[in-house]
Amino acid sequence: MTDIFCSIISGEIPADVVFRDEAVIVFKDIRPQAPVHLLVVPIRHMEGIGDADTATLGTLLMAAHRVAHEQGLVDGYRLIVNDGEHGGKIVPHLHIHVLGGKHLGPKLAQDSEVV
């Protein structure tokens, strides 16, 4: 499967990469929702959480923690994984959003009526 993240990983599409090793790439989101907005993406294509094993998920979480601190998010940060249509997932490649750089507050979404 090829998606935009696979194209970034292969170097076909440029990205502002802040970390990369054999398992993970981390780059800045092109539409940031906070002063710091990074995407932590496994190098090996996985569509969602259900495609990953616990070791991979742990590697992604530890990479998120590492880059959050390297980016100065010592007062805290938010990690988000969107999975499935109702979860707001757009790119069919597992990834973790790292958001921070300001007080984010308790809300997870914009004001909307919950039914």
Secondary structure, DSSP 4 states (H G I P E B T S, - for coil): ---HHHHHHHTSS---EEEE-SSEEEEE-SS-SSSEEEEEEESS---SGGG--HHHHHHHHHHHHHHHHHTT-TT-EEEE---STTTT--SSS--EEEEESS---S-SS-S----
